[in-house]
């Protein structure tokens, strides 16, 4: 009886110490998971399970065709480039280069954004010149600086000569005559891209799992919001749903050392009012999709965090604030669907 009593006292003391230790830790960091969750739920939403377009249903046959096309170099003039070349799904939908070489070997002028979750963006490309992934899927194929195909007829001629592709198109678009069209090519690639949704720890947290984020990630989320980063990086994607002028303070050259003077949206619209406006990038998978900014001029995430705080908010972050925000951003890394990373057998 005495031994049991002593063990009970020891257990109670251990429990009390643990509670005090946790309370002390909470008081030290000033962050509690439940209060941060309440804050986050008022600002953010989890990624949807699907990226739906009523005009382009996602079917297994269409996705298989789209995936095959996504990986096929034959969509470029000299058979050197596929969608996956610049948007490599083995490396989170990017090539980790400042700008990407095209079919002719020349570098483009803007950083290639990830195709992961791209179907959820309100517009496509840094300047928003295309409305959705269906329209975007044909852009690089015809762009002389990218895949450089001379015209749509040449693309369709290549695909039509291939019996395997003819069967894939007919299965994906049953009853259509002809099934092999440039529009159907775009729809197929887009249908595949609509499956590239990557939920992460943040979604689990928003779903009520208070253990999904560690202490520093919680602190980073709170700091992210209190700093004002959420003014542009909002919604399920933490971005990807608006244009914003960049920079609001200083110049891109001063902030990054870059020599590029990109007019942003103005290059597409020719309107002076659009000068230096860019689509706000999504922060999903941001830790893996370096280098950063429209010209890929900054490789390190923590440096980019500091630059954006200065450029958009005119704030100087402390090393601790930077580290905490960076920790939160790393928590936004999901997983690329395993099947999407498997290179298909080409027809």
C-alpha positions as CSV (number, residue, x, y, z in Angstrom):
1,X,0.0,0.0,0.0
2,X,2.8,2.4,1.0
3,X,4.7,1.6,-2.3
4,X,1.6,2.2,-4.3
5,X,1.0,5.6,-2.6
6,X,4.6,6.7,-3.2
7,X,4.4,5.7,-6.9
8,X,1.1,7.7,-7.2
9,X,2.8,10.8,-5.7
10,X,5.8,10.4,-8.1
11,X,3.4,10.2,-11.1
12,X,1.5,13.2,-10.0
13,X,4.7,15.2,-9.5
14,X,5.9,14.2,-13.0
15,X,2.6,15.2,-14.5
16,X,2.6,18.6,-12.7
17,X,6.2,19.2,-13.9
18,X,5.3,18.4,-17.5
19,X,2.3,20.7,-17.4
20,X,4.3,23.5,-15.9
21,X,7.1,22.9,-18.4
22,X,4.6,23.1,-21.3
23,X,2.9,26.2,-19.8
24,X,6.3,27.8,-19.4
25,X,7.1,26.9,-23.0
26,X,3.8,28.4,-24.2
27,X,4.5,31.6,-22.1
28,X,8.0,31.8,-23.6
29,X,6.9,31.5,-27.2
30,X,3.6,33.3,-26.7
31,X,2.0,30.8,-29.1
32,X,-0.8,28.4,-28.5
33,X,-2.0,26.0,-31.2
34,X,-5.7,26.6,-30.5
35,X,-5.4,30.4,-30.7
36,X,-3.3,30.2,-33.9
37,X,-5.8,27.8,-35.4
38,X,-8.6,30.3,-34.8
39,X,-6.5,33.0,-36.4
40,X,-5.7,30.8,-39.4
41,X,-9.3,29.7,-40.0
42,X,-10.4,33.3,-40.3
43,X,-7.9,33.8,-43.1
44,X,-7.3,30.6,-44.9
45,X,-9.0,27.5,-46.3
46,X,-7.7,24.0,-47.0
47,X,-6.8,23.0,-50.5
48,X,-9.9,21.6,-52.3
49,X,-9.7,17.9,-53.2
50,X,-10.3,18.7,-56.9
51,X,-9.6,21.5,-59.3
52,X,-12.8,21.5,-61.3
53,X,-13.6,23.0,-64.7
54,X,-17.2,22.2,-65.8
55,X,-16.1,22.6,-69.4
56,X,-13.3,20.0,-69.1
57,X,-14.3,16.9,-67.0
58,X,-11.4,14.9,-65.6
59,X,-11.6,11.3,-66.7
60,X,-9.0,8.5,-66.3
61,X,-8.7,8.3,-70.1
62,X,-8.2,12.1,-70.5
63,X,-5.7,12.1,-67.6
64,X,-3.6,9.3,-69.1
65,X,-3.5,11.0,-72.5
66,X,-2.6,14.3,-70.8
67,X,0.1,12.8,-68.7
68,X,1.6,11.1,-71.8
69,X,1.6,14.4,-73.7
70,X,3.0,16.3,-70.6
71,X,6.1,14.1,-70.8
72,X,6.5,14.0,-74.6
73,X,9.4,15.8,-76.2
74,X,7.7,15.5,-79.6
75,X,5.6,18.5,-78.7
76,X,8.7,20.7,-79.3
77,X,10.2,21.5,-82.7
78,X,13.5,19.7,-82.3
79,X,12.2,17.0,-79.9
80,X,14.2,18.5,-77.0
81,X,11.5,19.8,-74.7
82,X,8.4,18.5,-72.9
83,X,6.2,20.2,-70.4
84,X,8.1,18.2,-67.8
85,X,11.4,19.7,-68.9
86,X,10.7,23.0,-67.3
87,X,8.0,21.7,-64.9
88,X,9.6,18.6,-63.6
89,X,7.3,16.7,-61.4
90,X,10.2,14.9,-59.8
91,X,11.3,18.3,-58.4
92,X,7.9,19.8,-57.4
93,X,6.9,21.0,-60.9
94,X,9.9,23.2,-61.6
95,X,13.5,22.9,-62.9
96,X,15.1,24.9,-60.2
97,X,16.7,27.3,-62.7
98,X,16.4,31.1,-62.7
99,X,15.0,30.9,-66.2
100,X,14.6,27.9,-68.5
101,X,16.1,27.2,-71.9
102,X,13.8,26.7,-74.8
103,X,13.9,24.3,-77.7
104,X,16.5,26.5,-79.4
105,X,18.7,26.6,-76.3
106,X,18.1,30.2,-75.5
107,X,17.0,31.2,-72.0
108,X,13.5,32.6,-71.3
109,X,13.1,35.8,-69.4
110,X,10.9,34.6,-66.5
111,X,11.1,31.9,-63.9
112,X,9.1,28.8,-64.7
113,X,6.3,28.5,-62.0
114,X,5.3,25.1,-60.7
115,X,2.4,23.2,-62.3
116,X,1.5,21.8,-58.8
117,X,-1.9,23.3,-57.8
118,X,-1.7,25.6,-60.9
119,X,-5.2,24.7,-61.9
120,X,-6.5,26.5,-58.8
121,X,-4.9,29.9,-59.8
122,X,-7.2,32.6,-60.9
123,X,-5.1,33.2,-64.0
124,X,-2.0,31.7,-65.5
125,X,1.6,33.0,-66.0
126,X,3.3,35.8,-64.1
127,X,1.4,38.4,-66.2
128,X,-1.9,36.5,-66.1
129,X,-2.2,36.5,-69.9
130,X,-4.1,33.2,-70.0
131,X,-7.3,32.4,-68.1
132,X,-6.8,28.7,-67.1
133,X,-4.6,25.6,-67.5
134,X,-6.7,24.6,-70.6
135,X,-5.6,27.8,-72.4
136,X,-2.1,27.7,-70.9
137,X,-1.4,24.2,-72.0
138,X,-1.1,25.3,-75.6
139,X,0.9,28.4,-75.0
140,X,4.4,27.0,-74.5
141,X,4.0,24.6,-77.4
142,X,3.6,27.5,-79.8
143,X,5.9,30.0,-78.1
144,X,9.1,30.5,-80.2
145,X,11.1,31.0,-77.1
146,X,9.8,27.7,-75.5
147,X,8.8,24.6,-77.5
148,X,8.8,26.5,-80.8
149,X,6.3,24.6,-82.9
150,X,5.6,26.5,-86.1
151,X,1.8,26.1,-86.0
152,X,-1.0,23.9,-84.7
153,X,-1.2,21.9,-87.9
154,X,2.4,20.6,-87.4
155,X,1.5,19.5,-83.8
156,X,-1.6,17.6,-85.0
157,X,0.3,16.1,-87.9
158,X,2.9,14.6,-85.5
159,X,0.2,13.2,-83.2
160,X,-2.0,11.9,-86.0
161,X,0.9,9.9,-87.5
162,X,1.2,8.0,-84.2
163,X,-1.3,5.1,-84.0
164,X,-0.9,4.9,-80.2
165,X,-1.8,8.6,-79.8
166,X,-4.8,8.1,-82.1
167,X,-6.1,5.4,-79.8
168,X,-5.5,7.5,-76.7
169,X,-7.3,10.5,-78.1
170,X,-10.3,8.3,-79.2
171,X,-10.5,6.8,-75.8
172,X,-10.3,10.2,-74.1
173,X,-12.8,11.9,-76.5
174,X,-15.2,9.1,-77.6
175,X,-17.5,10.0,-80.5
176,X,-15.5,13.0,-81.6
177,X,-14.5,13.1,-85.2
178,X,-11.6,13.9,-85.4
179,X,-10.5,13.2,-81.8
180,X,-7.0,14.4,-82.4
181,X,-7.3,18.2,-82.3
182,X,-5.2,20.9,-80.7
183,X,-8.1,21.8,-78.4
184,X,-8.3,18.2,-77.2
185,X,-4.5,18.2,-76.7
186,X,-4.8,21.2,-74.4
187,X,-7.8,19.8,-72.6
188,X,-6.0,16.5,-71.9
189,X,-2.8,18.2,-70.5
190,X,-5.0,20.4,-68.4
191,X,-7.0,17.5,-67.1
192,X,-3.8,15.9,-66.0
193,X,-2.6,19.1,-64.3
194,X,-6.0,19.3,-62.5
195,X,-4.9,16.2,-60.6
196,X,-1.7,17.8,-59.3
197,X,-3.1,18.9,-56.0
198,X,-0.7,18.7,-53.0
199,X,-2.2,19.0,-49.5
200,X,0.2,19.4,-46.7
201,X,0.6,19.8,-42.9
202,X,-1.1,23.2,-43.0
203,X,-4.3,21.5,-44.4
204,X,-4.3,19.1,-41.5
205,X,-3.9,22.0,-39.1
206,X,-6.8,23.9,-40.7
207,X,-8.8,20.7,-40.4
208,X,-8.3,20.8,-36.6
209,X,-5.2,18.8,-35.9
210,X,-3.5,20.9,-33.3
211,X,-0.3,18.7,-33.5
212,X,0.2,19.1,-37.3
213,X,2.5,22.2,-36.9
214,X,5.4,22.3,-34.5
215,X,6.1,25.2,-32.1
216,X,8.3,27.1,-34.6
217,X,5.9,26.6,-37.5
218,X,3.0,27.9,-35.3
219,X,5.1,30.9,-34.3
220,X,6.0,31.4,-38.0
221,X,2.4,31.4,-39.0
222,X,1.5,33.9,-36.4
223,X,4.4,36.1,-37.4
224,X,3.5,35.8,-41.0
225,X,0.1,37.2,-40.4
226,X,1.2,39.8,-37.9
227,X,3.8,41.1,-40.3
228,X,1.1,41.5,-43.0
229,X,2.2,38.9,-45.5
230,X,-1.4,37.6,-45.6
231,X,-2.5,40.8,-47.3
232,X,-1.4,39.3,-50.6
233,X,-0.8,35.6,-49.8
234,X,-4.4,34.6,-48.9
235,X,-6.9,31.9,-49.8
236,X,-6.3,28.2,-50.1
237,X,-3.1,28.7,-52.2
238,X,-1.7,31.5,-50.0
239,X,-1.5,33.5,-53.2
240,X,-2.3,32.9,-56.8
241,X,-5.5,34.9,-56.7
242,X,-4.6,38.5,-57.4
243,X,-2.1,40.9,-59.0
244,X,0.1,43.1,-56.9
245,X,2.6,45.8,-57.8
246,X,6.2,44.7,-57.0
247,X,8.1,46.4,-55.5
248,X,6.1,49.0,-53.5
249,X,9.3,50.1,-51.8
250,X,12.7,50.4,-53.5
251,X,13.6,48.8,-56.8
252,X,14.0,45.2,-57.9
253,X,17.6,45.9,-58.7
254,X,18.3,47.5,-55.3
255,X,16.6,44.6,-53.4
256,X,18.1,41.7,-55.3
257,X,21.0,42.9,-57.4
258,X,19.2,41.7,-60.6
259,X,19.8,43.6,-63.8
260,X,16.4,42.5,-65.2
261,X,13.8,45.3,-65.6
262,X,10.6,43.4,-66.2
263,X,7.4,45.5,-66.7
264,X,5.2,42.6,-65.6
265,X,1.6,42.6,-66.7
266,X,2.2,45.7,-68.8
267,X,4.1,43.5,-71.3
268,X,0.9,41.7,-72.0
269,X,-1.6,44.5,-71.8
270,X,0.6,47.4,-72.9
271,X,-1.2,49.5,-70.3
272,X,1.0,51.9,-68.3
273,X,-1.2,51.3,-65.3
274,X,-0.1,47.6,-65.3
275,X,3.6,48.4,-65.1
276,X,5.4,46.2,-62.5
277,X,2.2,44.3,-61.6
278,X,2.7,40.5,-61.3
279,X,0.5,37.7,-60.2
280,X,1.1,36.9,-56.6
281,X,2.7,33.5,-56.5
282,X,1.2,30.7,-54.4
283,X,3.3,29.7,-51.3
284,X,2.3,26.1,-51.5
285,X,5.5,24.0,-51.9
286,X,7.5,27.2,-51.9
287,X,10.5,25.7,-50.1
288,X,11.0,23.3,-53.0
289,X,10.4,25.6,-55.9
290,X,13.4,27.8,-55.8
291,X,14.8,30.1,-57.1
292,X,12.3,32.9,-56.4
293,X,10.7,36.0,-57.9
294,X,9.7,36.5,-61.5
295,X,13.3,36.3,-62.8
296,X,14.6,33.6,-60.4
297,X,17.1,36.1,-59.1
298,X,17.1,34.9,-55.4
299,X,17.9,31.3,-54.5
300,X,17.4,31.3,-50.7
301,X,14.0,31.2,-49.1
302,X,14.9,33.1,-46.0
303,X,16.5,35.9,-48.1
304,X,13.4,36.1,-50.2
305,X,11.3,36.4,-47.1
306,X,13.4,39.4,-46.0
307,X,13.3,41.0,-49.5
308,X,9.5,40.7,-49.7
309,X,8.9,42.2,-46.3
310,X,11.0,45.1,-47.3
311,X,9.7,45.4,-50.8
312,X,6.0,45.1,-50.1
313,X,5.6,46.2,-46.4
314,X,8.7,48.3,-45.8
315,X,9.6,46.2,-42.8
316,X,13.0,44.9,-41.7
317,X,12.6,41.4,-40.2
318,X,14.7,40.2,-37.4
319,X,16.7,36.9,-37.8
320,X,14.2,35.2,-35.5
321,X,11.2,36.5,-37.4
322,X,12.8,35.4,-40.7
323,X,13.6,31.9,-39.3
324,X,10.1,31.5,-37.9
325,X,8.3,32.5,-41.1
326,X,10.6,30.3,-43.2
327,X,9.8,27.4,-40.9
328,X,6.1,27.9,-41.5
329,X,6.6,28.2,-45.3
330,X,8.5,24.9,-45.2
331,X,5.4,23.3,-43.6
332,X,3.5,24.2,-46.8
333,X,5.4,21.4,-48.7
334,X,3.0,18.6,-49.8
335,X,3.7,15.5,-51.8
336,X,3.5,15.1,-55.6
337,X,1.1,12.4,-56.5
338,X,3.2,9.3,-56.9
339,X,1.7,8.2,-60.2
340,X,2.2,11.6,-61.7
341,X,6.0,11.3,-61.1
342,X,6.2,8.0,-63.0
343,X,7.2,8.6,-66.6
344,X,4.6,7.0,-68.9
345,X,5.4,4.5,-71.7
346,X,5.4,6.6,-74.8
347,X,3.1,5.5,-77.8
